[in-house]
Amino acid sequence: MKMFKSLAAALGAAVIGSAAPAWAEIFTIAVVSDTQNYSDITLPQPRGADTFAQQMRYLVETREEKNLAFVTFVGDIVQHGDGQFQRPRPGAEGQFDRFDTREEWDIANRSISILSDSGLPFGMVLGNHDYDNYSWWIGDGPGASKPLAGGRAWTFYFGPQSRHFADKAWYGGASPNGLNSFQTFTAGGLSFLHLSLEMQPPQVTLDWAQGVIDAHPGAAVILTTHEWLKPDVQERSNGYDSYFAGADNLPPDQVWDRFVRKNPMIFMILSGHNYTRPVDGVSNGENLRIDRNDAGQPVYQLIQDYQGNTVGPDGLAGSANGGAGWLRFMAFDTDARVIRFYTYSTLLDRHAGRNGEATFGVAPERSEFELPFPPQLSR
């Protein structure tokens, strides 16, 4: 895609004079997109759970090969965030099948434990599907409940006191509500701060995050949040007011204006949530947007959401739970001073966007491309 190439060329000129580290290294950060269809107990199981676990094993098994420094999850870990839900029984009017969503949380917990037990540092954010009241059933049940609220299940499984994060040296801490956290790691002679922010974070969360940044001067900052960018147009995703109606949660444009643009060390924002309607099991959930902050430095904003892709190893739509094992990788080359982005499916054992292939129905450069090191990585 010409946009990707021209942006990279223009930005490269701005950082070409930056000093390289005293020693060269290539290290990798992995992004796990919306895993909800792997956990979903209304979809074929254990097919989805097996794919989720396979992804985690791949990250662990290729840790040394990729020099994997960090892993981030963009949210929607499960499909049905509440404790129970129902759906109409096909061909039986007025009858319902009822489900206990603890099974979904347990699927996710077992898979993520593979990563957690390896000692790899990672961060997690909750998406709209992970809130306690996302899908409360109606009729004789507790009833639909909006706006989104409650993170009791999330906190129990993946909160700051969970086995995944408690007492981990790289886990810096959490916000008072337990829905936001930060992690620190070093790689390639660089110090990184990773912020895991709740969906449409309110001002109180941004104030907390500002305190975290202020306490880590000089660290290059990556921010992961569930909703940020659209996959099909160069717009941030601001159209979901109903998710937090009546609350003070802020859409991406306001988070940019109030927080991101004012913090010069934030150089990357990662998200999921949005994808195009699948056609024959193929969906696009990739995009890149670059804006300059108040200091004139670029901020790379990326979406990677593969949940609409259901083409499995047999090449047929619907033969894989949505997501089909696709992962995003970012290889930071401190010698060439570029970040190489590539997309790989553990289920299909193939890369997207290679040899001119429009894997997700869009230009190959959406799936495999490179960007220059931004100035934030020269300090």
C-alpha positions, 0 to 999 in steps of 0.5 A: 500500500503506497501510504505505508511506504511513503510514510516510512520514507518520509519518517526515515529522513527525520531520524536518519541522523539518530545515533545507534546503540553501542551494540546491535540487536533484533528483539521482538514484541508480539501482539495477540489480537481478540481471542474471544472466538477461541474462548467462546463456548458456543463455537466448536470446542476444543477447536478454539481452545486448542488454537489459543493454547497453540498460540501461547506455546508458539510464543514460548517455544520461539522466545529465543529465536525471536528474542521475544521481549514482550507480549501484549493482548489487545482485549476481548479475551472472552466472548461473554463477560458475564457469569451466564447467558442464554441463546434461542434453541434452533427450531424450538420457539421460546426455548433457550440453551443456557451457558455458564461463561466461567468455562470461557474464562477457564479456557483463556486462563489455561492458555495464558498460563502457558505464557505466564509460566514461561516468565515472559513479560506481558500485558493485558487489557479488557475489551467490551466483551470482558466486562461483567455485564456484556451479555446478560440474558433477558426474559427470566434472567437478570436483564440486559444491562448497559452501559458496560460496567464491572470487572469482577471476573476480569480482576479475578482471572487477570487482575494485579493479584492474579497468579499471572502478575502478582510478585512479577518484577516486570509488572509495575502495578495497577490503577485503583480499579484494577482495570489498568496496569503498567509493565517495564522491560528492557531490550536492545539497550532501550528502556520501555514502559508499557501501559495497558489501558481499559477501553475508552479510559476515563480522565481518572485513568489518564491521570493515573497513567500520567503519573506512571509516565512521570515516574519513568522519565526517559522510557519509550512508551507503548500504549495498548487499549482495546478500541482505537483505530478503524481497519478500513478508513484513516479514522479513530474509532469514536462511534461507540458512545453507547458502551459507556452511556452516561459515564465519563469514558473518553473516545480515542480522539479525546484520549489523543488530545488530552493525553497522548499528544502531550506525552512525547515519549509515547511512540506506539498505540496498539488496538483491536476491536474493529474488523470488516464483515467477513466474506468467505471467511476472510476479514480485514482488521489491520491498519496504520495511522501516524500522527505527530504529537505536540513535540512533532514526533510520530506516533504509530497507531495500529490495529490488528484484529483477526477475529473475522477470519475463519479459514482453516488448514483445509482452506474452507471458511468456517473450518477455524474459530474466528482468529485462525491463529493469526498473530502480529509481530514487531521486530525492532532492529537496532542496527538498521533502526527499523521496526519490521511488522509481520503477521503469522498464523500458528494454525496455518503455519503461514505468513500474511502478505508475502509474495504479493498475497492479499491475505485479508483482502487488502494490500499485502503491505497491511500485513508486512511492512517496516517503519523507521525507529521514531525519535523516541527510541534514540534516547 
